[in-house]
Amino acid sequence: IGVFALIVAAQMALDLKPKASRGIPGKPALIGAGGVIGWASAIFGIGGGSLTVPFLTWRSLPMQQAVATSSACGLPIAVASALSFMWLGWGNTHLPAHSVGYVYLPALVGIAVTSMFFARFGARLAHKLSPRLLKRLFAALLFCVGLSFLI
């Protein structure tokens, strides 16, 4: 996943375009891509946006729309992942206090509260920035994610 993130980051930073422009996929393809992205983000512990945004831009969606759509997809991905980890870790006696399965409730609350505040800020910022700058900033984030996986 680290190598994949670095490749996608390089592609986005250097503005390398795939051979042909692809259109927005139909409902079955979106459901399939959503399932794969949700699974991968849960398994690897990364935000769904780090895979959703590159997928949507590859499918010719403008960067602002890709970021906005990815943000909207974040909630169902997070809920499905959290419920899965709660269920899979249910009854594990080696977990810290205040855990429900593999979900540590103080962290869940902290992340949820800060996300609610910064989501609005991020959406406003995304619409003020140029698509090119936004793409490069996202590429820098992906580069850091990929590098952290490899280290």
C-alpha positions in Angstrom: 0.0 0.0 0.0 3.0 2.3 0.7 4.3 1.9 -2.8 0.9 2.3 -4.3 0.4 5.6 -2.4 3.8 6.9 -3.5 3.0 6.1 -7.2 -0.4 7.8 -6.9 1.2 10.8 -5.2 3.8 11.1 -8.0 1.1 10.8 -10.7 -1.0 13.5 -9.0 2.0 15.8 -8.2 3.4 15.6 -11.7 -0.1 15.8 -13.3 0.5 12.7 -15.3 -2.8 11.7 -17.1 -3.9 8.2 -17.8 -4.0 7.3 -21.5 -7.7 7.9 -22.1 -10.2 10.0 -20.2 -12.6 7.8 -18.4 -16.2 8.7 -17.5 -18.0 8.4 -14.2 -18.7 4.7 -13.7 -22.2 3.3 -13.4 -23.8 2.2 -10.1 -22.4 -1.4 -10.0 -18.8 -0.2 -10.6 -19.2 2.5 -8.0 -20.5 -0.1 -5.5 -17.6 -2.4 -6.3 -15.0 0.4 -6.0 -16.6 1.6 -2.8 -16.4 -1.9 -1.4 -12.8 -2.3 -2.3 -11.9 1.2 -1.0 -13.8 0.6 2.2 -12.2 -2.8 2.8 -8.7 -1.5 2.0 -9.0 1.6 4.2 -10.2 -0.5 7.1 -7.5 -3.2 6.7 -4.7 -0.7 6.3 -6.0 1.8 8.8 -6.0 4.7 6.3 -8.7 7.2 5.5 -10.9 6.3 2.7 -10.2 9.6 1.0 -6.6 8.6 0.3 -8.0 6.0 -2.1 -11.3 7.6 -3.1 -9.9 10.9 -4.3 -7.3 9.3 -6.7 -10.0 6.9 -8.0 -12.5 9.7 -8.7 -9.9 12.0 -10.3 -8.8 9.0 -12.5 -12.5 8.7 -13.5 -12.3 12.4 -14.7 -14.1 14.1 -11.8 -12.8 17.6 -11.0 -10.6 17.7 -8.0 -13.0 19.8 -5.8 -15.8 17.4 -6.6 -13.5 14.4 -5.8 -12.6 15.8 -2.4 -16.2 16.7 -1.6 -17.5 13.3 -2.7 -14.7 11.6 -0.7 -15.7 13.6 2.4 -19.3 12.5 2.0 -18.2 8.8 1.6 -16.0 9.1 4.7 -18.9 8.7 7.2 -20.4 5.4 5.8 -16.8 4.0 5.4 -16.0 5.0 9.0 -19.2 3.6 10.4 -18.9 0.3 8.6 -15.3 0.0 9.7 -16.0 0.8 13.3 -18.9 -1.6 13.5 -16.7 -4.3 12.0 -13.9 -3.7 14.5 -16.4 -3.6 17.4 -17.9 -6.9 16.3 -14.5 -8.6 15.6 -13.0 -7.6 18.9 -16.1 -8.2 21.1 -15.1 -10.2 24.2 -11.4 -9.7 23.8 -10.1 -9.5 27.4 -6.7 -8.0 26.4 -8.1 -4.6 25.4 -7.8 -1.4 27.4 -10.7 0.0 29.5 -13.3 2.0 27.6 -13.0 -0.2 24.5 -15.8 -1.7 22.6 -14.2 -4.5 20.6 -11.2 -3.0 18.9 -12.6 0.5 19.1 -11.1 2.8 21.8 -14.0 5.1 22.7 -11.9 8.1 23.9 -10.1 8.2 20.6 -13.4 7.8 18.7 -14.9 10.8 20.5 -11.8 12.9 20.0 -11.6 12.1 16.3 -15.3 12.7 15.7 -15.4 16.0 17.5 -12.3 17.4 15.7 -13.6 16.1 12.4 -16.9 17.8 12.7 -15.1 21.1 13.3 -12.4 20.8 10.6 -14.6 19.3 7.9 -16.4 22.6 7.3 -13.0 24.4 7.3 -11.6 21.9 4.9 -14.5 22.2 2.5 -14.3 26.0 2.5 -10.6 25.8 1.9 -10.9 23.3 -0.9 -13.2 25.6 -2.8 -10.9 28.6 -2.3 -7.8 26.8 -3.6 -7.1 26.2 -7.2 -7.6 22.6 -8.4 -3.9 22.4 -9.3 -2.7 23.5 -5.8 -5.3 21.2 -4.1 -4.1 18.3 -6.2 -0.5 18.9 -5.3 -1.3 19.3 -1.6 -3.2 16.0 -1.7 -0.2 14.4 -3.5 2.0 15.6 -0.6 -0.3 14.1 1.9 -0.3 10.8 0.0 3.4 10.9 -0.2 3.6 11.2 3.6 1.2 8.3 4.0 3.1 6.1 1.6 6.4 6.9 3.2 5.1 6.2 6.6 3.9 2.7 5.4 7.3 2.0 4.1 9.2 3.2 7.1 
